[in-house]
Amino acid sequence: MDILILGGGAREHALAWAIRQNPKCDRLLVAPGNAGIAEVADCVTLDIVDGAAVVALARREAVDLVIIGPEAPLAAGVSDRLRDAGIAVFGPSQAAAQLESSKYFTKAICDAVGAPTARWERFTDSAAARAHVAATGLPLVIKADGLAAGKGVVIPATMDEALATVARMLDAEGAEIIIEAFMEGEEASLFVLCDGTNALPVGSAQDHKRAFDGDLGPNTGGMGAFSPAPVLTPAIEAQVMVQIIRPTLEEMARRGTPYQGVLYAGLMIHEGRAKLVEYNARFGDPEAQVLMLRLGAQVLDLIEATVAGRLAGMQVNWAGDHALCVVMATRGYPGAHENGSEIKGLDVIPEDSTQVVFHAATRRDGDRITAQGGRVLSLCARAATLHAAHDRAYALVDRIDWPEGFCRRDIGWRALG
């Protein structure tokens, strides 16, 4: 198979790394890719939210399968353009991707099927939203209704911050927000492949959204993750599938928008029960890194079965191990930061099936690798225990010579105690 992956982050590097190991993969293209992806695939320049351009490239390169990594092409309807052109694609339609691109849409689906989630209200008027906040009091959660690169959720610490957040989010014309009741518990994520009819869980993970140790600092796109998530027990997974995932998929099919791709369910788990926090319509980042490290080459077989509508006969073959990922970011992230700093030490890190460095925002300038964004590297390891995976991942971190970078030193602390 000749395969095209859309995206240029660590999630796409992890997908490329896993897919490249499968003997079915003959040629692998990634658009736009990055310095790390270039080591395992051919990187091509492309506007990945331009459906016509993606179709043209796929036809020109005789691509057999397109895998969409990030959310923006899904929200832009790129998968629809590919399907209309008769090109196999892994990723939901634009209408189905509203499960991520519109928080209001997801809440309406939850209400329609009775899926457990937080109480919520939708607002387009700033004055009405501020009045609701004042009447409700803290704690609460404020969410921008739309794509926000993982940073559109605020849990305000003070009433002043809550009111300011409402004003800022509703400042743009046509903006909408969701204000939710705060849910107690521990967050985890379940990833499920869906072929429009069938659903197959393919793993759990736990992310770390705050920038600094101890879950302090601003919200980010994710500073690290581990898999599996012990809090997401088999009993809770069964509850999620029965009460949340399967009813959602049935409702999507009933509305004429069957879901095909990976469905990422962000969950809040409290006293042995899970409620839905949000849906994403793609593999998470950094969750994809730990999932791909554990899944390896079989991920292509699973993706192929999803696209072909034959998930019913598939199963996931898990090794009984653990994986942990530490994200290194440019100092200042998620705020203002400078690009162009040199990263040293990557060339002396041995990589194999148990440890690998996935690149996110990197560029090769001659013999130099430079940072070109906020989250830059994902240093990942797997081992028989989470403690061993943790130690191996941080041993990789300590080999990186990059004074302009930083990371959290406590990834996995919930499960490690």
C-alpha positions in Angstrom: 0.0 0.0 0.0 1.0 3.6 -0.7 -0.1 5.6 2.3 -0.4 9.3 3.0 -0.6 10.7 6.5 -1.8 14.3 7.0 -0.1 16.3 9.8 3.3 17.3 11.1 3.3 16.7 14.8 4.4 14.0 17.2 1.1 12.2 16.8 1.8 11.9 13.1 5.4 10.8 13.7 4.1 8.1 16.1 1.6 6.9 13.5 4.2 6.9 10.8 6.7 5.0 13.0 4.1 2.3 13.7 2.7 2.0 10.2 6.2 1.9 8.7 6.8 -1.4 10.6 3.9 -3.2 8.8 5.0 -5.1 5.7 1.8 -3.9 3.9 3.2 -0.4 3.9 5.2 0.0 0.7 5.5 3.8 0.4 4.7 6.3 3.2 4.2 10.0 2.5 3.5 12.6 5.3 2.4 16.1 4.7 3.9 18.4 5.8 6.0 16.2 8.3 8.9 17.3 10.3 12.6 16.5 10.9 11.9 13.3 12.7 9.2 12.1 10.4 11.6 12.6 7.5 13.7 9.7 8.9 10.8 7.2 8.3 8.8 8.7 5.5 8.8 11.0 2.5 7.7 14.5 3.6 5.8 16.6 1.1 4.7 20.3 1.2 0.9 20.6 1.2 -1.9 22.7 2.6 -3.6 19.9 4.5 -6.9 21.8 5.0 -7.3 22.3 1.2 -9.4 19.3 0.2 -8.8 19.8 -3.5 -5.0 19.9 -3.0 -5.1 16.7 -0.9 -7.1 14.9 -3.5 -4.7 16.1 -6.3 -1.7 14.8 -4.4 -3.3 11.5 -3.6 -4.2 11.0 -7.2 -0.8 12.1 -8.5 1.0 9.7 -6.1 -1.4 6.9 -6.6 -2.1 6.8 -2.8 -4.2 3.8 -1.6 -5.1 5.2 1.8 -5.1 8.6 3.5 -4.9 8.8 7.3 -5.9 12.2 8.8 -4.0 13.0 11.9 -5.1 16.5 13.3 -8.5 17.9 13.8 -8.4 20.9 11.3 -8.6 18.9 8.1 -11.5 16.9 9.6 -13.4 20.1 10.5 -12.6 21.5 7.0 -14.2 18.4 5.3 -11.1 17.0 3.7 -12.3 13.5 4.4 -15.5 14.2 2.4 -13.5 15.4 -0.6 -11.4 12.3 -0.5 -14.4 10.0 -0.3 -16.2 11.8 -3.1 -13.0 11.2 -5.2 -13.1 7.5 -4.4 -10.0 7.6 -2.2 -9.9 5.5 0.9 -9.6 7.7 4.0 -9.4 7.1 7.8 -11.2 9.9 9.5 -14.8 10.9 10.1 -16.9 13.2 7.8 -17.1 16.9 8.4 -20.6 16.4 9.8 -19.5 13.5 12.1 -16.4 15.4 13.2 -18.7 17.9 14.9 -18.3 15.6 17.9 -15.1 17.5 18.4 -15.5 20.8 16.5 -18.7 21.7 18.3 -19.1 21.1 22.1 -22.8 22.1 21.8 -23.3 19.3 19.2 -21.7 16.8 21.6 -23.8 17.9 24.5 -27.0 17.7 22.3 -26.0 14.1 21.4 -25.5 13.2 25.1 -28.9 14.6 26.0 -30.5 12.7 23.1 -29.2 9.4 24.2 -29.0 10.0 28.0 -25.2 9.7 28.1 -23.8 10.7 31.5 -22.1 14.1 31.3 -21.9 17.4 33.3 -24.9 19.7 33.5 -24.4 22.5 31.0 -25.7 25.7 29.4 -25.0 27.3 26.1 -24.3 31.0 25.7 -23.8 33.5 22.8 -24.5 36.6 24.9 -21.8 37.8 27.2 -24.1 39.5 29.7 -26.3 36.4 30.0 -23.2 34.2 30.5 -21.8 36.5 33.2 -25.1 36.6 35.0 -25.2 32.7 34.9 -21.6 32.6 36.3 -22.5 35.0 39.1 -25.6 33.1 40.0 -24.0 29.6 39.8 -20.7 30.4 41.6 -17.5 28.4 41.5 -16.2 25.8 40.7 -17.4 25.6 37.1 -15.9 24.9 33.6 -16.0 27.3 30.7 -15.4 25.9 27.2 -15.1 27.7 23.9 -17.4 26.1 21.3 -15.0 25.2 18.6 -11.4 24.0 17.9 -8.9 25.5 20.3 -5.8 23.3 20.0 -6.4 21.7 23.4 -6.5 25.1 25.1 -10.1 26.2 24.9 -11.1 25.0 28.4 -10.8 27.1 31.5 -11.5 26.1 35.1 -11.3 29.6 36.7 -9.8 29.9 40.2 -11.6 33.2 41.0 -14.9 34.9 40.0 -12.9 37.7 38.4 -11.1 35.1 36.2 -14.4 33.5 35.3 -16.0 36.7 34.2 -12.9 37.8 32.3 -12.8 34.4 30.5 -16.5 34.7 29.5 -15.8 38.2 28.1 -12.7 37.1 26.2 -14.3 33.9 24.7 -17.4 35.7 23.6 -15.5 38.7 22.2 -15.4 37.4 18.6 -18.5 37.8 16.4 -20.5 34.5 16.3 -18.7 33.0 19.3 -20.4 30.5 21.5 -19.4 29.0 24.9 -20.6 26.1 27.1 -20.6 26.6 30.8 -20.6 23.3 32.7 -20.9 22.1 36.2 -17.5 21.1 37.7 -17.1 17.3 37.8 -15.1 15.7 40.6 -12.9 12.7 39.9 -9.9 11.6 37.8 -9.6 12.1 34.1 -8.7 9.4 31.6 -9.2 8.7 27.9 -10.6 5.7 26.0 -9.8 5.3 22.3 -12.3 3.4 20.1 -12.2 2.6 16.4 -15.5 2.9 14.7 -16.5 1.8 11.1 -19.9 3.3 11.1 -21.5 0.3 12.7 -19.0 -1.5 14.9 -16.8 -0.2 17.7 -13.5 -1.6 18.9 -11.7 -0.2 22.0 -8.0 0.1 21.2 -6.6 1.5 24.5 -6.7 3.9 27.3 -4.3 6.7 28.4 -4.0 9.5 30.9 -2.8 13.0 29.8 -1.3 15.8 31.8 -2.7 19.1 30.6 -1.1 21.6 33.0 2.3 23.1 32.1 4.1 22.5 35.4 4.7 19.8 38.0 1.9 19.1 40.4 -0.7 20.1 37.8 0.1 23.8 38.2 0.3 26.5 35.5 -1.7 27.1 32.4 -3.6 24.6 30.3 -1.6 23.2 27.4 -2.1 20.7 24.5 -0.6 18.1 26.8 2.8 17.7 28.5 2.9 13.9 28.8 0.8 10.8 29.0 0.9 7.1 30.0 -0.9 4.0 28.9 -2.9 2.0 30.1 -4.8 4.2 32.6 -5.3 2.1 35.7 -8.3 4.1 36.8 -10.1 3.0 33.6 -10.8 -0.5 34.8 -12.5 -3.2 32.6 -15.7 -2.6 34.4 -15.6 1.1 33.8 -14.7 0.6 30.1 -17.7 -1.7 29.8 -19.9 1.0 31.3 -18.5 3.6 28.9 -19.2 1.4 25.9 -22.8 0.7 27.0 -23.8 4.1 28.2 -21.7 6.5 26.2 -19.9 5.2 23.1 -22.5 2.8 21.5 -25.5 5.1 22.1 -23.5 8.0 20.5 -22.6 5.9 17.4 -26.2 4.7 17.1 -27.5 8.3 17.3 -25.0 9.5 14.7 -26.1 6.7 12.3 -29.7 7.6 13.0 -29.0 11.2 12.0 -27.4 10.1 8.7 -23.9 10.9 9.8 -22.3 7.5 10.7 -19.0 7.8 12.4 -15.9 6.2 10.8 -12.4 6.7 12.3 -11.1 6.9 15.9 -13.3 8.3 18.6 -11.4 9.7 21.6 -13.6 9.8 24.7 -12.3 12.1 27.5 -13.8 10.8 30.7 -14.2 11.9 34.3 -14.1 8.9 36.6 -15.5 9.2 40.1 -16.6 6.5 42.6 -16.4 3.7 40.0 -18.5 5.5 37.3 -17.5 7.5 34.2 -19.0 10.6 32.7 -18.1 12.1 29.3 -16.0 15.3 29.4 -15.6 15.6 25.7 -15.1 13.8 22.4 -12.2 14.2 20.0 -12.4 12.9 16.4 -8.8 11.8 16.1 -6.0 10.2 18.1 -4.9 12.6 20.9 -1.4 14.1 21.3 0.5 13.0 23.4 -1.8 10.0 23.9 -1.2 8.7 20.4 2.5 8.4 21.1 2.0 5.9 24.0 -0.7 4.0 22.1 1.4 3.7 19.0 4.4 2.5 21.0 2.3 -0.3 22.5 0.3 -1.1 19.3 3.1 -1.1 16.8 2.6 -2.5 13.3 -0.9 -3.8 13.9 -2.3 -0.3 13.9 -2.3 -0.3 10.1 -4.3 -3.6 10.1 -6.8 -2.0 12.5 -7.0 1.2 10.5 -7.5 -0.7 7.2 -10.3 -2.8 8.8 -12.0 0.4 10.1 -12.0 1.9 6.6 -13.3 -1.3 5.0 -16.1 -1.6 7.5 -15.0 -5.0 8.9 -14.1 -4.2 12.5 -16.5 -6.9 13.7 -13.9 -9.5 13.1 -10.9 -7.7 14.5 -9.2 -7.7 17.9 -6.3 -5.8 19.5 -3.3 -7.9 20.6 -1.8 -6.2 23.6 1.5 -6.9 25.2 1.1 -6.7 29.0 3.3 -3.6 29.3 3.2 0.1 30.0 4.3 3.2 28.0 5.0 6.7 29.2 5.7 9.9 27.2 7.3 13.1 28.3 6.8 16.2 26.2 9.6 18.7 25.9 8.5 22.2 25.0 10.1 25.6 24.3 10.3 27.8 27.4 7.4 30.2 27.5 4.9 27.7 26.1 1.9 27.8 26.1 2.5 31.5 26.0 5.0 33.5 23.8 8.2 31.7 22.9 11.0 32.0 20.5 11.7 29.5 17.6 15.0 28.5 16.2 16.9 27.2 19.2 19.2 24.2 18.5 18.5 20.8 20.1 21.5 18.6 20.7 21.8 15.0 21.9 19.2 13.4 19.6 21.9 11.7 17.5 23.2 9.7 20.4 19.9 8.3 21.6 19.4 4.7 20.6 15.9 4.0 19.4 14.1 0.6 19.2 10.7 -0.9 19.9 11.0 0.1 23.6 12.1 3.7 23.4 11.8 6.4 20.7 11.8 10.2 20.4 8.9 11.5 18.4 9.3 14.9 16.8 6.6 17.6 16.9 7.8 21.0 15.9 11.4 20.5 14.5 13.3 21.4 11.4 16.6 20.2 10.1 19.0 23.0 9.2 22.0 21.2 7.7 23.4 19.1 10.6 21.3 21.0 13.2 17.9 20.2 14.5 16.0 23.3 15.6 12.8 23.9 17.6 10.0 25.5 15.6 7.1 25.7 18.0 5.7 25.1 21.5 5.6 21.4 22.0 8.7 20.1 20.3 9.7 16.5 21.3 7.9 13.5 22.8 10.3 11.2 24.6 8.6 7.8 25.0 9.5 4.5 26.5 7.7 1.2 27.3 8.5 -1.5 29.9 7.0 -4.2 32.0 5.9 -1.8 34.7 5.0 1.9 34.7 7.8 2.7 37.1 10.3 1.2 34.6 8.8 3.0 31.7 8.9 6.3 33.7 12.6 5.8 34.5 13.5 4.9 30.9 11.6 7.9 29.4 13.3 10.4 31.8 16.7 8.8 31.0 16.0 9.9 27.4 15.1 13.4 28.6 18.3 13.7 30.5 20.3 13.0 27.3 18.8 15.9 25.5 20.9 19.1 25.5 18.5 21.9 25.0 18.7 24.8 27.5 15.7 26.6 25.8 13.5 23.6 26.5 11.6 22.4 29.6 9.4 19.5 30.7 7.4 18.2 33.6 9.2 15.8 35.8 6.2 14.1 37.3 4.4 12.4 34.3 2.5 9.4 35.6 2.3 10.7 39.2 -1.3 9.7 39.7 -0.7 6.0 38.9 2.8 5.9 40.5 1.5 7.3 43.8 
